[in-house]
Amino acid sequence: MSLPPRAGHRDPNDAWVDCACGRRHWGLAGAAGLLLVDGSTAPDGEPRVALQLRAAWSHHGGTWGLPGGAVQTGEDALTAARREAREEAAIPPDAGAPAAVRVLDHGTWRYTTLVARVHGPAPELHPLDGESADLRWVPVDEVAGLDLLPAFGEAWPALRRLVEARPTLLVDAANVVGARPDGWWRDRAGATERLLTSLAGGRRELAAGAWLPGTWFDLDADGVRPDVHVVTEGQGNPAAPPDGELTVHRAPGSGDDAIVALAGRLLEAGADPLLVATADRGLRARLPATARTLGPGALRETLERG
């Protein structure tokens, strides 16, 4: 929450909700929190998460949870999560790249958790508004041993999976482009470039439509932003990808051979899970057994909605 109830309200949404679940929750428009993940300095690659020890006066004071609070007028939940993390823990809004979003929806109230990953040095945590008795980077193996905010404790097993997962999307560009008879054969490079732009474009925004479904990756998340790799081949190779949004691999020969080899390398590098977008049955049969597959239609429909 942003302020103790006794200190007055900055926003009309700073108020309690008598929820259908039988509990009281803070935030008339719901609430949100940031689960910031740092894997850069953890021993043996074990990631750490930024946690807040709630001040004694607050609801469930003395328990550990996420920096977060009520969604304010005119903002969405993901913006609220970043704002609250800045106000409570001095975490810059751009400190981590969005990775997943999970929503606890009670109908009358909802809590949105934004999972983001630090790239570069982890930010220092500083209590700024009196809501934090302590702020700490905690290794994931030690989180369950803390006295956790009850709702966070209930959610932690699913959230831990999101923290440790490395969802990766591998796209068979030729197959996805060719799955729709829209004239792609007249300009394969142009059609491939449009696909690349579509795959990259949604990753620049926080809108709900920019996220891929967590169910595609067998993750308990309402949205996932995977690492994206695209294999092009033949006349699609000249397509120019957007800078820094995805990784394009130009196959010098067989696109299928390149995809099979790349799938193996990605899994060895820690992709978890790996989802391959292709309708090619022969290619699907050659993929590693742990790779999941997705049809081109589902991918294109989701990209177009975003």
HUZITA-V655560 format. One record per helix or strand of 3 or more residues. SS is the DSSP state (hx for helix, st for strand). FROM is the first residue (numbers start at 1). LEN is the number of residues. Records with the same first field share a line. If there is no record, write none. Layout:
SS: FROM-LEN / FROM-LEN
This chain:
hx: 5-3 / 43-3 / 77-13 / 140-4 / 150-15 / 173-6 / 184-3 / 188-17 / 208-3 / 214-4 / 234-3 / 255-14 / 281-6 / 296-10
st: 16-3 / 24-3 / 31-8 / 48-7 / 68-3 / 96-10 / 110-9 / 132-8 / 168-5 / 227-7 / 247-5 / 274-4 / 292-3
